[in-house]
Amino acid sequence: MQPLSYAPLSVCSWQQAIVSVFQGRVIQVKTYDDIYVRSATSNHEVPAVIALKKYRQRKHVAFTRYNVFLRDEFRCQYCGKRFRAKDLTFDHVVPRCRGGKSNWNNIVACCSADNLRKGNKTPAQAGLKLLRKPFRPTGFQLDAAARRLPKSGEELQQTWIDFLYWDAELERR
């Protein structure tokens, strides 16, 4: 198996992972230590990392909350500060009440303070300036954005570390 990107292709629940293993759609690469799901007759290890048996090349990048934040490198597009995903919101550059659509070209990552400050105004009316015009990214652009993110590993599951950022320099002791 060879990584196709610097970010996981997707993250799923442990329940979905177990079902995918039983259905034969994925290979169980690594399991969590000492975590089992018990049934009446057996114990099953919980998958931590799985790999698809058949890869379908993505034709387009899905318009999702995570992908918008990744495109914008988890930075508010008004103040430029980096935030955790849970502390970011979406902002419609052209507000919906003024005909703005919910698509790649009108949505940016925004902190709560700037989103509240902007309200139903355009950035110019609110005295804000966009750092970068929103755009539809390619898969390669999202992978490049993922490579530029800090590689602390603090927010990653420790079991994933061996499988992500595989070009990073190894620690020296």
Disulfide bonds with the S-S distance in Angstrom:
none
